[in-house]
Amino acid sequence: MGLIPRTGVTGAADGLCTTPACINVADSILGGMALNHTAVDPCTNFDELVCGNWPERNPVPPGQLVIDSLNAVLFSTYDTVRNILDKPYPSDGWITINFTKEQTAIDKENFAKLQGAYDVCMNFTAREEEGLSQLRNMAKTVVGKFPATPNSVHGVNMTYDHAPSMGETLAFFESFGIETIQRIMQTQYSKDPNKVILVLSTAGISGNPDGDDVLPEWLSLASDLLRAVHPANLTKSKATSLMKSVVAFQAQLPPIDGDAPESNESASGELYLSLPELQKLAPQLNYKYVIDHLAPSGTDTSRIRMVAIPYWARISKVISKTSPEVLQTFFIWRSITALSDYVDSPQTEAWNRFQSKEANTDHASPAPRWLKCVRFLDTGVQWTAKGELIGPTGLTWLVARFFADKNFTPAAKTFTSEIIANLEEAFIDRVRTREWATDEVKEAAIEKVHAMGVKIGLPTSPLVTDPRALKDLYSDVTITKSHALNALLVAKSRVSRNWGSLNKPFDKGQFLDSTLLANAYHATGENAMVIQAGILQAPLFNPGYPAYLAYGGMGSIVGHEITHGFDSKGHTFDKIGNQSSWFDEQSTKGFAEASKCFIRQYSNFTVTNPDGEEKKVDGELTLDENVADAGGILAAYSAWKRYEQEHGKGPDLPGLANYTHDQLFFIKFGQNWCQNIGRGGQYDLTDVHAPGIARIALTVENSLDFQKAFNCPKKEPTCELW
């Protein structure tokens, strides 16, 4: 597979590119750089050089604490979607013009459904009139499924048998993907990538107030909400007493992390139980009822992947000692906290304002209504687990279809495919030079690169360009006049599809998240990279950019994702996505030794929050992302230089004549990771990605090509793996 040429950039006169794409990206680059960029030393302060003025050009939006380059593009994408939904049916994009008369009619129905959901979300008056009705319906349902009178009580210690009520209630909440004491997911099986299995995980939320100092206010607001939606006529004191009991119950729940795997740990580090074993381990949770009612008939329940096995026995015991009235209130409260953001009432407004204060966000300056509505349509409800675990729960692929019509073109896909093919060849060249790996491991790694799948822009499942496929996908969603009910319906639709996947081969045509997100990822179990349409937007990407910008910006991201196939997790999966030990002992030791350098390097990097507090980056937590950044930029630079040798130099950019193309390659890379941290914000050091400032500074510190481009005194990389 040789280097694939791309179409030359047009509009270049006298070596200067004057197309709109070039003018706009030049303005973006210059506007983000430090105002005194000519006086900044790139060798010691590269992050300041490339991002010094970026915060001025990119203020933190209302409702946010931080904005970065990727999210800035996402907000622009969402604004485009808003403009689409505010207008009549669009009919002149590359997808639309190829439709038959029948397809156009169906497509208009799909657009009407999408626009209808948007209009309901935007209609504040109707939402206000609806008030708490959907929360009251949820509370009434919970009371019916989990009566306050016990099924049976045993012994002097008052242990209860809650199994019948728990099974019904957990199945109800899981049908909407609402976390209670657990989250149940369906995921690709690591030992057989064609199979989908069940995963039982601890809940990702604790539910209790953060500290005793806020408990009185928390109890007051929570009891007001409980009184307002509970079918019984609760007094203020009774509601407060019940919420105190819920706090006490949640405090008894075992920690959601820190459980060490026991003797039933598999060789891969994953834990499995059969459904009968799980039922015996945690009888009060009655997962047999839950799975029997939600999974398709004939589902294989012999291997359920478990997270923190000791948790379930302990929680079953806690529940057996908790009164039905308290558990009923707990479930009502879970429905309230899940739906509160989709309900407009004085009580939910007060609660949401308190939550914003606790999250240190500015409730006085919330995100605009249109942004909340577009985000809801795209990614769905906030109460489910992370997108890649559950999948987007909105009308996601309807949004993608109408966005892509004019904003993700076949030309963009072709250009990206060319970059990927060239990056793969460059990465293979680097694999061949790895002295820490044996020849056998190098050969297997090269085979894995050649076998790596590529998904760009739009999934094939569903086929987003087929109106009938999209109509069928959302046929179980009827848009009502209630935004809260619409939220429940779209979530239920997605969760139902997930449960339905258990008896089918894993769908390799799907995306695990919305394609509008400015993101890319490596799907380990598929050995495939996914480049979402949202990241293929200006100023990150445009088919009209000169090659040095295309490879420095998008190429480094593509290289990052290729490298993920060979990071500490990726290198434990083979070329077809099976979890496999294909690294021999010598290569494993060499890999680990080279990784230590990255851990030390990043752990020694200090970031300073806006309040002056200094914190160290966690080099262990961020290792895989740091290795991917390093490998990505090295492969991207190599691919670009080989492209340039075959096709000649690209045109210059207006206003940037003082910088060489090599330097602009790295400047474009750096501007992928600019950040603006607003008042009250801070660097997120719990993320697997290092802060942008570290990603910029340390990645180029590990690049000999960068040091040569800027004629730095140092002429060797600090750390190198791939």
N, C-alpha and C positions, 0 to 999 in steps of 0.2 A: 504494500500500500504506500504510494508515494505522496508527496506534498501536493495538495489540490489547490490550484490557483483560484483566487476570487476575482470578481469583476473589478476592473480598475475604477478608482474614484474619478467621477466626472467633475467638470467645473474647475479644473486646475489650470490656471494661466500663469506662465512664467514661474512654474514650480510652486504657486500659491493656491491653496484650495479656497474657493470663495462660494461654495454651495451653502445653502441655509444650514445643512447639517454641520459643516465645518465652522461656519461663523458662530453658530449657537454653542458648539462644544468648546470652541476657543474662549468664548465669553464665560462659560461655566468654569473652565480650568483657571483662567486668570482671576475670575471673581472669587474663587475659593482660596487661592494662594494668599500668603501674607502680603500685605500692602507693600512692605519693604522687602519683597522676596529676593531681590538682587543682592541684598545685604545679609541674607540668612545663609549660614553654612549648611549645605545639605548633608554633609558627612556626619555632623553632630546634632542637627536639629531638623531632620527631614520632615517630621510630622508638622512642625510649625511652618515650614516652607510651603507644604502642599495644602494645609488646612487652616492657616492662620486667620484668614478672613471668612472661612466657610460659615461660622456661626452668625456672622453679620448678615450673610446672604440667606441664611436658613434659620430663622427664629423658631423657637420651640412652639409648636401649635397649641391652641387651647386644649386642655384636658390631658396634656402630655407633660412628662418631666424631662424627656430626652428626645432628640431627633438625630438620626444618622443618615448617611447617604442612601441606604437601601429604603428606609422608611420615608424619606423625602420623595423618592420615586413612587412608593406605594400611595402616598397621599395624592400625588399628581394623577396616578392611575385611577384612584377612587373619584377624583374630581371629573375625570373623563367619563366614568360610568354615570355619575350624577347628571352630566349634560345629556347623555344618551337617554336616561330615564325621564328627564324633564321634557323630552320632545316626542313627537309621534314616531311610529314604527320606522326604523331606518332601513333603507332599501337599496343602497348603492355600494355596499362593500363587496370584497372579493368572495365572501361566502354567499351572500344573498343573491348576487347576480346570476348564479348558476342554478337556482332553484326552479323546479317545475311549478306549475300553477297550484297543484295540490300541496307541494312542500311549502310554498309561500303562505298558503292558508293556515297550515299547521304552525308555521313559524310565527305568524301573527298571533295565534292563540297563545303560544309560549311567551311572546313579548307581553301580551295582555296580562298573563299570570304574574310575570315578573314585575311589571309596572304597577299592577294592582297591589301586590305585597308592599312595594315601595310607598305607594300613596297611603295605605293604611298606617304604615309606620310613621309617615310624615304628618298625619292628621292628629295633631295634639288635642284638638277639641274633642274628637271622638274618643281618644284614649282617656281623656280626663273624665268624660261622661261614663265610660265603662268602669272606671275606678278599680275597685278590688274584686270585681265579680269573678274573674278567673282564679284568683287566689282563694276565694271562698269556695269555688267549685273543687279545687284541689284539696282543700282542708276537709270538705265534706266527704270526698272520696277516701281520704286517709282514715277518717273516723269510721267509715263503713268497712274498710279492710282491716283495720287494727282497733277493735273495740277497747274501751277503757276497762272493761270487765275481763278478768283473766280466764284463759281456757281451763287451767287447773293450777293448783298450788300444792307444793309438796313439802312436808316436814316442818319442823319448828323454825328452820332458817328461812322460810318463805322463798323457796325457789319456784319459779314459774315455768310453765311450758308454753313458750311463745311460738313454737315452730309453725303451726298453721297460719297465724297472722303474719309472721315474719316472711314466710314464703310468698304469700299474696302481695304484701306491701313491697317487698324488694323487687318482685317481678314488675310491679306497676312502675316504680321509679326507674328501673333499668330499661324499661321500654322507651323511655325518653332520654336515656343516658345521664340521668341525674344522679350524682354521687351521693351516697348516704354513708354507709360504713365500708364500702368497697367500690371498686369499679370493675366491671366485667368487659373484656375486650376480645376481639377476634383478630388474630394476627397470623402471619406466615410462620410456618414451623421451620425452625433452623436446621433440622435434620432432613427435611424433605420440603424444598422450596415450592413444590406444587401443591402443598397441603395447607389448609387453614385450621388452626386450633384455638381453643378457648384459653384465655388468660384471666386469672383472678388476682387482682392487685389491691393493695391497700388504698384507701381514699387519699386524694391529693390535697385535702383540706382538713383542718382541725375543727373549725367552726366556733371556737371560743374566743372571747375578747383577748386582746394582746396586753395583758397586765391588769393588776387590781385597780390601778388609778382610773381606768376607763370603764370598769365594771358597772358602776351605778348608772352612767349614761347609757351604756349598752343594754342593761336590764330594762331601763325605762322605755327606750325605743322598741326593744324586742317585745316587751309585754303589751305595748300599745298596738303593735302589728298583730300579735297573737289574738288579742281581744277583738280586733276589727275583722278577722277572718274566721275565727273559730265558730263552729255551728252552735256551741253552747253559749249562753249569756254569761261570760266570765266576768267576775269583778276584777278591778285593777290588782288587788292583793292576791287573788287566786292566780291570775296570769303571771304576776311577778314570781310567785312561789313555783309555778310550773317551769318558768324559764330558769330559775335558780337550779331546779332539779336537772334540767337539760345540761346546764353548764357542768354540774357535778358528774352527770353521766358521761359527757364527752371527755372530762378530765380523767375518767377511769379507763378510757380506751387505751390500749397499748400504744407505745410510740410507733409512728408509721415508718421508721427506718431503724437501722442498726441491728436487725435480726440476722444472725449468722446462719448460713445454710447448715442443715443437719446431715445426718448420715445418708439420707435418701437423695443427696445431691448427685446429679448426673455428671458425667465427665466434662460436659460443656459448662458446668456451673449453673444449669437451669434445674428447677425443681418441678416434679410432676406428681399428681395424685389422680387416681380414678375418681369418678363421681361417688361411688359407694364409700371410698376411703375418705373423701371430703365430707360426706354426710355424717360419717361416724366421728370424724374429727371435730366438726362444728354442728351438732344436731340442731341447735336453736336457730341457726341461720337458714336451714331448710333449702339449701341450694338445689336439691333435686327438683323441688317444685319450680324454682325459678328457671332452671335450664329446660325442664320438660315443657314449660309453657312458652318459652321464647325461642328455643332452638328448633330447627326443622326435625321432623320425624326421622329417626335412624341416625342421628348425629353420633359420631364416635366420641364417647365421654371417658374413654379408658386412659387418656393422657391430658389432664388439664394442667397447664403451666401455672405454678403457684409463686407468688411473691411473698416472702416472709411467712413460712408455714406456721411457726409458733403463734403468730398473731391471731389466727382463726380460732384456735382452741381457747385462747385467753378471752377473746371477745365474746365467744359463745357463752363462756362462764359468766362474764359480766352481765350479759343480757338476761341470763336465767335468774339473776338476782335483782333485776330492775323491774319496777312495777309497769303494768301495761299503760297506765295513764302517762307516765314519763316518756315511754317509748313512742306512744301516739303523738305526744307533743313534739318530740324530737323529729319525727317524720313531717309533721306539719311545718315545723321550723325550716327543715331542709327544702320543702317546696317553696316557702316564702323567700328564702335567700336565693334560690335558683331563679325565680321569676321576678324578683323585685325590680330588676333593671328594665323589664318589659311592661311595667305597670305604672300608671301615673295617678298618684293619690298623695294627699298630705303626709300619710304615714310612710309610704315608700320613699317619698322625696326626703323626709327627715332621715330615714335609714341610709339611703344612698349618699346623702351629704356626710353622714357620720363615717361611712365606709371610705369616702374620698379623703376625709381628714386623716383617718388611720393609715391610709395608703400614701399619705403625704402628697396627694394631688390636689390641685386647686379647683374645688367644686364651684367656686364663684366664676370660674372661667372654663366651663365644661366644653367637651368636643361639640361642634355644631351638630344639630339634629340630622342633617343630611348625611354626615359622615358616619354616624351611628347606624343609620338605616342601610347605607351602602355596604358597610362592613358586615352587618347582620345578613344581608342577602348573599354576600360573597362567602364568608367563613362560617356563618351560622351562630348558634347560641354560645354564650360564654360558660355555661355550666358543665360542659363536657370536658373530657381530658384533652390534652394537647392534640392538635390537628392530626399529626402523623400517627397517633394511636387510635383515634376514632375515625378520622376523616372529616372533611368540611361538612357542616350540618345545615348549610343554607341552600338557596336555589343556585348553588355554586356554578353549575355548568351552563345554566341559562345566562348568568352574568358573563361567563367566559365567552360564550358564543357571540354575544352582541358587542363585547369589548374587542374581541379578536378580529371582527369583520374589517376594521380599519386600522387596528393598532398592533396586530401581529400578522404580518404578511408572509406569503410563501418565500419572498426574497430574504426576509429575516431568518427564516428557518434554514434556507440554503446556505446563507453566510455563516450561520452558527455551526452547521454541519461541517463546513470546510475547516473552520477553526478547530473543531473537535478532532477531525481526522489528522490534522497537522500536529496537534498537541499530543495525540496518542503516539505518533512516530517519534516525537521528541522525547516523550517519557520513556519509551522503549530504549532509545539510545542511552538514556541515563541509567536505566536498569542494568544494562550491559557493563557499566563502569563501576558498579557497586562492589567494592573489595570485601565488604563484610558478609556478602551473600555467596553461597556456593553456586556452581554452574547449574546444578539441578534446580535450585530455587529460582535463579534468574530465568531459566527457560520456562518454568511454570508461571512466573510473574508475567513474562511476555505473552504467553498463551492467554492469561487472564485479561490482559489489556486488549488483545485481539478479539476476545469473546465479549468484551464489555458492551452492553446494550446502551442505546441512546434514545431518550425521549425528549423532544423539544417542543415547548409551547403548549400543545394541546394533547390530551390523552386520546387513545383510540377506544377506551371504554370508560364512559360512554363516548360514542362518536359525535363530537360536539358540532360537527358540520351537518349532521342529519337531524332535521326537526322532529321526525317521528321518534327517533331514539330518545331525544330529550323529553318529548311529550310522555312517552311510556315511563321514563325514569321517574318523573314527578307526578304520575297519574294518581297516586294516593294522597297528594297534597291539594286540598281545596282551600283557596284563599278566602278567609272570612273577614268580617269587619273588626275583628279583635286582633290587635297586634300580639298580645300575649298568647292567644290560642294559635295564631299562625306560627309563633316561635315553637310551641309544643308540637305542632303538626310537622314542621320541616325537620325537627330533631328526630321525631319518631320515625319519619320516612327513612332517614339515614341509618338510624340504629337498626331498624327492621332489615334493611339491605345487608348490614354487617352480620346480623344473626343468620340471614339466609345464605351467606357465603360459606358457612361451615360444611355444607355437603357438596361443595363445588371446588374444582381446582383453583388455586390462587390466581387471581386476575392480574396478569402482568401488563395489561393495557391501561391500568388505572394510575392516577396520581394520588399520592397520600395527602395532599393538601391543595388548597386553591392555587390555580396557576397565575392568578393576579398578584400573588405575593412576590416581592422582589427577592427571589431566593433561587437556589439550586441545591440539589442534594444527591448523595450516592445511596442507592437502594442496595444495601449489603446482600440481602437474600435473593436479589435478582442479578447481582453484578451488573448494575445499570446506573447511568447517571441521568438525572432529570433536570433539565433547564427550563424553568417556568417562564411563561410569557411576561410576567411582571418584571423580571430582571433584564429582559431584552428591550428596555425602554431607555430613551435619552434622559439624562446624559450618560447613563451607564453604557449604552450600546446604541449603535445605529449602523445599518449596512453601508452608509455613506462615509463612515469615518476612515481616515488613513490607517493602514495596517498597524503602525506602531501604537496607535491608540486602541485599536480593536484587540490587539494581543495583550497590551498592558492592562486594559480594563477587563474585558470579557475573557480573554485568553487566560489570565491568571486565575479567574474563577473556575473556568473549565479545568485547568491544571490542578486546582485545589480539589475538585471533585474526583478526578482520576486518582489523585494521591490518596484520597480517603479509602479507596479500594485496597490500600496497602498500609493503612495505619494500624494501631495496636488491636483494633477490632477487625478491620477489613482483611488483614492478612491471615485471619483464622477462618476465612470463607474462600472456597475455591472458585473456579471460573464459571460454574453454573449456579453459584449461590448456596451450595451446601456448606454447613459448618464442617471444617476439615483441617487436620494438622498437616499442611503441606510444607511448612517451614521445618527444616532439619535443625538439629541441636546447634550446630555452628552458626547458622544464619540467625537463629533465635537469640543467641548470645550477642551477636554483632548488632542486631536490631536494638536490643535492650541497652547496650552500651552507648550507641549513638543517640538513643532517646534521652538518656540521662543528661546529655549536654543541653537539650532543649528545656528540660525540667529546671535545671540550674539557671539557665539564662533568663527564662521568664519569671522564675521565682524571685530573682534579684531585681526585677523591674518594679519601680514605685510609681503609683499614680496619685495625684492630689485632687481631692474632691473640691467643689466650689467653696465649701466651708473651711478649706485649709487642711482637712484631715488627710493624712497620708496612709496609703494601704499598699500592700504587696500583692502582685498577681499570683494566683495559684498555678504554678507550672505543671503540677500533676493533673489537675482538673482540665486544663486547657491543652494538654499535650497533643492530642490528635489534631485539633484545629491548627495548632502552631506548625506541626509537621506538614499538614496539608498546605498551609500558606507558603512554607519554604519550598516544598516540592513543586507547587503550582507556578510560582513566579519563575523558577529556574527553567521549567519545561516551556513556559510561555515565551520567555526571552529566546530560548534556543529555537523554538518553532518560528518565531518572527524573523530571526536573523537568516534562517534557511529560506524562508519565503522571500525575503528581500534579495537574497543572492540570485534567486531564480527570476524574480519579477521586477527588480529595480526598486529604487527608493520611492517612498510615497511623497506627496506634496507637503509643503509647509503649511502651518496654520497662521492666520492673521494675528499679529500682536505677540507671537511667541517665537520670533526669530532668534532671540537670545539663547534659546534652548535647543540642543540637538535632539534628533529623533530618539536616540537612546535615552536621553534624560526625560523626554516626554513620555516614553514608555513607562518609566518608573513613577513619574508624577501622576499619570492616569491610574496606575495601580494604587498609589497612596490615597487618591481621592475616593476610592471605593469605600474607605473606612473612616471618613471624617465624621465627627460627632459634635453636637452642641448640647451641653448639659445645662438645663435651666435651673431657676431658683428652687431650692429644695431637692434637686436631683443629685444623684451620685453615680459613680461607676458601679456597674453590676459585676461583682466579683464572684457571683455564684453561677454565672453563665459558663458554658463549656468554651465559649469564645473569649479570648482575651479582649480587654478594652481596645477600641480602635487605635488609640495612640500607641499601644504596645504592638499591635499587629503591623502598623506602618513602620515603626522604628526598628523593631527586631527582625522583621522579615528582610528588610534591605540590609541589615547588619549581617545577615547570613547569605548575602548575594555578592559574589566576586564581580559579577557583571555590573552591579550598581556601583561598586567602589571604583571600577574602571571608568564608568560613564561620567562620574562626577570627580574623577581624579582625586580620590580620597587617599590620605597617607597610608591607611590600612589596606592591605591587598590580599586578605584571606578571610573566608567566612568564619564566623564564630562556631556555628553548628551546621551539620549537614547530614541528611539521612538518605532521601531519595533524590 
